[in-house]
Amino acid sequence: MAAQLCCVDRERPGTQTLGGRWFCDEHYAKATYKRVGVWRSEVWGVVALIVFVAAIVALDTALKPDFTRAGLMLAGVVLASVPALVWLFVFYQQDRLEPEPVGHVARMFVVGLALAGAIGIPLTDQLFRVQDWLYRDMATTILGSVFLIGGVAAFIVYATVRYFIFDSAEFDERTDGVIYGTAAGLGYATALNLQFILGSGGAALGPGEIYVVEVALAHAAFGGLLGYFLGRARLEQEPAWWLPLGLIITAVLNGAFNLLRGQLDTGTLGAQGDVPSFAGLLLAGSLAVVVAGLLYVLVNRDIGRTLSGKQPAGTSDPAKGDRQANYAVVGVFVALLMVGALVWNGAVNGTTPFEKDGFRGSYPATFGTATAQGDVLRVVDNLGTGAEFAIATRAVEAGQDAKAITSQLGGERSTDYALYKVTESSNASVGGKTALMQRFSLVDAQGLSGALPQVMEGIDYVFIEGGRAVVVTLLSPSDSLADVEPLFARFLNGLSF
């Protein structure tokens, strides 16, 4: 008899079946109800957010408010929360005749925000540090966006709905999955936006609000899409691959959006940033509307199929199927993370081999060649730190040693740069070869570029052999030296000549 209790409240007897699950009359009616308020709310929510961000940009442009750093950060934190509040307000205004319990929807938002802050963002930004390598090349951007950024965000939305509301008696309509998934997605987006505001010390109001609304609209769409898969799994008996398929599709869509937005948004978002292109905002808004329309069609199709009696009957215990599907989703998420870890490792630790003029070795795959006259090899991290690794040779006159070569280098650099100073000098052994190591700092005036002067630090290794001096150099902005020095050590120790 237990198998014939209503699957929603698990108290009343089941009188009708839907996809292998038993329902009482009340919950069967809800499960097959075509709820129009949800879709109207989705569209009006998009419109309201676009109008809101347009108003903020117009006011920021017209008034040009002069905030202190603390005031700018406070304003940014408040505005980072506005997209979710706007969506919730519009949803309840449009859907007031058939509402979800406000506490459950708010709980999905809060849980999504909390899980994003406790698990999602630490995974992507602290463990894998995607901000340091994601945009090194197109393949890395695509794979990292799908397997790490998209996979983590999708699983957080899934975990929010699956573990905190899925078995509740309030989850009794097909559209509930879309509602709860959207709320969880907005929670994740709000965590991202708060991290952006706090991490950047505040953002210019107009550009900053464009960014946070883009993020909110996109993640609301991702959450709604995954919520559709969860809604069907809750009220029908789907195969074990159904929910993993939803996770994968959501991750891929997230990655595609991340890639396209990166191509469209070219402005900067800092406190003195320019207004970025509105193209990214229109992309996010279009995505939200298209996904809402697609889900409207899919849900109504599913309901029509049920009412026509074409719904296939389940063949196994639904509760057991739910557990198997959950295990499958966790397994797929782990697989996504593993592939993402391989992408991360390749981006961070991958190398490019070279062989030139009797020198052989490899440099980080994220560096590009910038060899100029007088260099054997020069490679530059153009998309990351701006650090340079260089190999050069020069003739050694009779009686010259490594110290004389470093004196020559000092004279040349004192001419080329505004300030040059050696901070440390000592003997070293590299691969069985004796070298003189010196650390130095200099100020690059960057006169031709018009940029502010920049403090640089570097390391030279000078080898004397066969009538020539081999100089292997690291040059880096001072605040990036600690990050690139291990890469330079690997480059130096792998060098043969």
N, C-alpha and C positions, 0 to 999 in steps of 0.2 A: 504493500500500500504506500510505503514511503516514496516510491518512485512516481506515484500518481498525485502527490501533493503539488500545489501550484509552485512553480519554480521561482516565483517572485517573492511571495511572503512566506512560503514553506509552512503554511498553516491550513489554508482552505483546500478542499479537494480539487484536483485538476479535472476539468470537464472537456477541454479541447486541447489539441496538440498543435504546436507550431515548430516545424523543423526538428521533431523528436523531443521537444520539451512540453511538459504539461502546464496548462494555465487554467485558473478559475475564470469565470465569465468576465469579471471586471478587468482583470489584467490582460486577458486576451483582447478585449476591446481597446485597451490602451496600446497594446503592442501592434495593433493594426490601424491605429488612428493616424490620419494624415494631418500633421501639425504644421500649419502654415506660418505661425508667428515666428518660429525660429529663423526661417529663411529671410523673412522681411527684416528681422532684427540684424541679421548678418549684413545685409546690404546697407541699411541705414547706419549701422555702426561704421562701415567703411566711409560712407559719405560724411558722417559727423567728424571722424578723425581727420579727413582731408581738409574739411572746412576749418577745423580747429588749428591744424598746423599752418594753414594759409594765413589765418588771423594772427598767430604768433609771429610768423615771419614778417608780415606787414607791420605789426606794431614794433618789432625789433628794428626793422629798417627805418621806420619813420621816427621813432623816439630815440634810438641809439642809447639805451640805458647804460649808465656807467656803474657797474656793480663792483664791489670789492671782491677779492678772491673767495672769501667765505660766503658772501651774498650770492655770487654766481653759482657756487656749489650747491647752496641751499635751494636756489631756484631750479637748478638742474635736477636735484633729487625729487622735488615736488613734481616737475613736469615729466619725469621718467615714470611716475605712477599714473599720470593722467590718462594715457591710452586705455589701460585696463578699466579705470573708473568710467570713462566715456562709454566703452563697450557695455559694461554692466548696466549703466543707466539706460542706454538705448534699448538694451535687451529687455529689461523689465518694463519699460514704457510700452514697447511694441507687443510684448508677450504677456501683458498683465492679465488677460482673460484666461490664460492657460499656463501659469507660471510653474517653474521648478522651485522647490524650497530654497529660499535665498541662502540659507545656511550651508546647504550642500554645494551649491555653485561657488560660494565664497570659499568654502573649505578646499575645493579643488584648486582654486587660484592660489591660496596660501600654501597648500602642500606642494604644488608645482614650483612656486617661488622658493620654498625652503629646500626642496630636493635639488633644485638648480644650484642654489648657493652652497649646499653642503656636499654635493656629489658631482653634478654636471660641470659647472665651471671649474672646480679644482681639477677634474679629469682633463679637460681640454686645455686650460690655461696654465695650470701649475705642474701637472705631471708631464703632459706632452708638449706644453709651451707652443701651441700652434701659432701664436702671434709672431714667433721668431722665424718660422720657416715656411708657413703655408703658401705664401705667394712667391716662392723662389722660381717656379716655372709652372706651365699650364698643367702638366700631368700631376704634379704634386698638389696643386690647388684643387683639381677635380677629385683626386683620390682622398686627400685629407678632408675636404669639405663633406664628402659622402660618408666615409667610413668612421671618421672621428666626430666632426662637428654635427653632422646630420644623424649619425647613429646614436650618439650620446643624448642629443636633444629628444629624439624620437623615443628612446627608452625611458627617459625621465617622464615624458607625458604618459607613456604606457603604464609605468609603475604607479604614477599618481592615480590613474583611473582604476587600474586592475587591482591594486592592493588597498585602496582607500574608499571605493564606492561601488565596485563591480558587483559585489554580493548583497548590496543594500536593497531593501524593498522599494526604495525610491527610484531605482534604476529599472523602470518598467515600460519605457517607450523606446522605439528605435532611434528617435532623434536625441534621446538622453545622452547617448554616447558622443554625439556631435557637440552637445552643449557642454558636457563635462570635459571633453577633450580640448575644446576651445578655451575653457577657463584655465585648464592646466597649461596649455600653450602660452596663454597670456601671462601666467605666473612665471614661466621660464623666461619669456621676453622681458618682463619687468626686472628679473634678476640680472639679465644681461645689460639692461639699460642702466640700472643702478651701478653695476660694476664699471660701465663705461664712464658715467659721470664722476664717480668717486676716483677712479683710476686716472682720469685726465685732469683732475682738480677743477672740474666744472667745464662746461662747453658753451660757446656762444649760443644764445637762446634760439635764434632762428635755425641755424644749421643743426644744433643739437636736437631740437624737437623734430626736425625732418628725420634724423637718424632714428630716434626712439620710436616714432610712429611706423617707420619702415619695418623695424624689428617686430613691433607688436602685431602689425597686420600680417606679416609673413608667418609668424609663429602661431597666430590664431588660426590661419589656414592649415598649417601643418597639424596642429592639434585637432582641428575639426575632422580632417581626413582620417587620421588614426582613430579618432573617436567613432567614425562610421564603422570601421572594422571591429572595434570593441562592442559597439551596439549590436551588430549582427551576431557576434559571438555570444553576447549575453542572452539574446532572445531566440536564437536558433542554434541548431547543432551543426557547427561547421567543422570541416576536417582540421587536423592538427596544423596544417601549413597555412591556414587562413590568417591568423594573427601575425606570424612571422612575415608573411607576404605584406601585410599592412605596414609593419615596421620598416621593411626594406624600401617599399615605395615612398614612405614618408622621408626616410633618410636620403634617398636619391633626389627627391624634390627639394629638400633642404639644401643639398649640395649644389644642385643646379641654380637655385635662387642665389646662393652665396656667390657663385661664380659670375652670374649675370649682373648682380648688383655691384660687384667689384669692377666690372667693365663700365658700368653706367655712372657710378658715383665717383667723380674725380676731384671734388672739392675737399677741403680740410675741415675738421670739426673742432679744433681746439678753441680756446677762449678768444683767440684773435682770428679764427678761421673765416674763410670765404663761404658764402652760401653754396652748398653743393647743388648739383643738378637735381631737378625734381623728377628726373627719369626713374631713379630708384624708388621714389615714393609711388609713382604711377605704376611701376612694376609690381610693388607689393600690394597696392590696392587692387590692381587687376587680378593678381593671383588670388586674393581673398574672395573677390566676387565670382571668379570662374570656379573656384573650388566649392563655394557655397551653392552655385547653380548646379554643378555636377552632383553634389551630394543630394540636393533636392530631387533630381531626376532618379538617382539610384535608390533612395529611400522609398519614393513613391512607386518605383518599379517593383521593389521587394514587397511592398504592401499589396500591390495589385496581384503579384504572383501568388501571395499567400491566400488572398480572398478568392482567387480563381481555382484554388485547390491544386495548383501546380507545384506547391512547395514539397520537395522530397522529404520523406520521413526519415527520422534518425534511426540508426541501427545499433547504438551502444549507449552506455550510461553517460548522460550529458556532463555530470560532475567529473567523471573520470576524463572525459574529453577536455574539459576546462583545464584540468591539471596538466594533461599532456601538452596542450597548446601553450600553457605558461612555461613549461620546461623548454619547449621548442623556441619560444621567444627569447628566453634567457640564453639559450645556446647560440642563437643567431646573433644576439648582441655581443656575446663573448667573441664570436667569430669576426664580427665587424671590428671590435677593438683590436684583435690580433692582427688583422690586415692593416688597420690604421697604425698599429705599432711598427709594422714593417715599413710603411710609408714614412713614418716619422724617423725611423732609424736610417732609411736611405737618404732622406733629406738632410739629416744632421750629421751622419757619419759616412755617407757615401763619398767616394773619391774619384778623381779623373786622373788617369796615368799620363805621364809625358816622358819623352826622351828627346833631348836636344843638345847639340854641341858637346856630347860626352856626359851630359847630366841625365840622370834617370831618377824618377820618383813619382809622387802623386800629390795632388792638392785637393782641397775640399770640393765636392761636386757643385756646391752652391757658389763657387767663385768663377769669375770669367776672366779670360786673358786680356791683358792690357800692356803687352810687351812693347817697349819703346826702344829707340836707338840707345845702345849702351847696355841694355839688359840682355841676359840670357833668357830670363823668364820673369814676368811680372803678372800676378793674378790679383784680382780685386773682388771683394764681396760687395758688389754694387747694390744689391737689394737688402742687405742686412746691416752690418756694422760699418761698412766702408773701409775695413782693414785691407792692407796690402801685404802680400808675400812677394819678395823679389830675390833673384839671384843675379849677381853681376861679377865680372872678372876685371882685373886690371893688372898691368905689368908691374913687376917688382924690380926696382933698381938695386944695384949692388949695395949690400949693407942694410937694406930696408927690412924691417920686421913687421909683425902685425900691428904693433903700437904706432908705427909710422903711418901705416895705412889708415888707422882710425883718426890720426891727426889730419890726414888729407880729407877724409870724409867730413870731419868737423869744420875745416875751412870752407869746403864747398857748401855745406848746409848753412853755415853762418851767413853766407852770401845769399842763399836762396830763401831763407826764412827769417822772420822778424826776430826770433830768439832761438838759440840752440844751446843745450847744456847736457853734458854727460853726467849721469847720476850714479853710475856704478860701473866698475870694470874689473874683470877677473879672468883667470885662465879656466878653460873648460875642455872636456873631452867628449866628442860626438862620434859615435860609431868607430872608435879606435883612432880618430884623428884629433890632433891638438888644435885648439882654436882659442882666440881671444874673444871673450864675450863682453859687450858693453850695453848698458841701458842708457837711453837718452830721452830727452823731451824737447819739444820745439813748438813754436807758435806759427801756424800757417795763416798768413794775413788774408789769403783768398782775394787778393786785390782785383783780379780780372772778373771774378764772379759777382762781386758786390756783396757777398755774404759776410757775416761777422767773423772775426778771427777765431780760429779753433786751436785748442791745445791738443797736441798729438804726443803720443809716447811710442817708443820703439825699442827694438833689440837688434843688435848686429852680432853675427858670428863671423869672424874673419879667420880664414884658413890660408896658410902659406905653403905652397907646394909647386915644384916644377917651374920655378921662375914666374909664377903668377900668384895673385891673391884672389881668393874666392870669398865674396861677401854675400852672406845670406841674411836678409833683413825682414823684420816685421815692423810695420808702421800702422798705428791704429789710433782712432780718437781715444782720449784718455779714459772715458767712461766705459769703453768697450774692451779695454785691454785684457781684463780678467777673463772675459768670455772667449776671446780668440787665442789667448796664449796657449791653451792646451792643443788647439788645432795646429798652431805653428810648431809646437814641439813635435807633433806627429809628422808634420811636413818635413821638419829638419832631420829627424831621426830616420826617416825613410829615404833620404836623399843619398844617392851614390854618385861619385865622380872620380 
